[in-house]
Amino acid sequence: MGVKEFFPSFFMQLVTMPTRGRPNQAAFRVSPKMTKLEIKEYLWKIYDVPVKRIMTQNYLGRRKRIYGIRKIVSYKKPDFKKAIVTLDVEKIEKMK
């Protein structure tokens, strides 16, 4: 029997890399249904990245109208969540 692992069918896209001012933070665009615990498990089990803290921000999709000759067409881009992840640098250095 082995260990049961959780691999969600959610998407996770890297938005910003760690910079000189914030060397241990990265931002990801994730599905609005993902929780902080799921984000932490996803990064740990798939990429072996220890996470210290997660902050999330919910964004509504942008609404837009296109004015045509005969009618006005409106549409909305999908909603998303932005997760700012603080990496645990001490554990990363111990793993090396």
N, C-alpha and C positions, 0 to 999 in steps of 0.2 A: 504494500500500500504506500505510498509516499506522502510527501507534503502537498497539500492542496494549495495551489497558487492562484491568485486572482489576476487575470489579465483582462482589463476592461476593453470594450469596443469603442472607446472614446478617442477623439483626436487630441493631439497636443503639439503645438507649433511654437518653436522658439522665436521670440520677437526681438529681444535684446540680449546681448552677451554681457558677461561681467566686464566692467570698465575699470579704469585706474581709480576713479573716485569710489566705486563700489565693487571691489574685487570679488566679493563672495555672493553677489546677487545676480539673478537672471530672471527675465520675464517671459512667460509663456502665454499663448492664447489657447484656451481650453474650452471644452464643451460646457454650456451653462449648467448641465446636470451634475458635473463632477464636484465632489466635496473636497475639502482640504485633506482628509485622510486618504481618499482615493488618489489624489495627486501625489502625496507623499509615498504611498505604496507603489504607484506606477514608476516613479523615478528610482526608488530603491530596488525593486525587483527586476526591472528591465535594464537599467543603466548602472546599477550599483553606486548611486550617488546619495550620500547621506544628507538629509535635509534638517535644518535647524528650525526654520520658521517659514510659514506660508501666509501671505496676505492676498486676498482676492478682491476684485472689483468687477461688478456686473455692468455690462454695456448693452444698451438697446441698439438694435440695427438701425442704420440710417434710412430715413424715408426720402423718397425722391419722386418728383413729378416730371413727366416728359410732355411738353405741349406740342401736339400735332396739329395738322390742318383741320381735322374733323373732330377730334376728341382729345381728352387729357388722360394719359395713362400714368397711374401711380404704382409704385412698388416699394418693397422694403427689403433691405439686406438682413441676413439672419443675425439674431442676438448672439453675443459671445461673452465669455468671462476671461478676465486677465488675471493670471496668478503670478505674483512676485515672490520668488523662492529665494530664501537665504540658505546658502549651502554651509554645511558644517566643515570648515576647513581643517579643524584639528583631527577629526576622524579620517578625512581624506589623506592627511599626512601620515597618520598611523597605519593606514592600509598599504602605503608604498613600502 
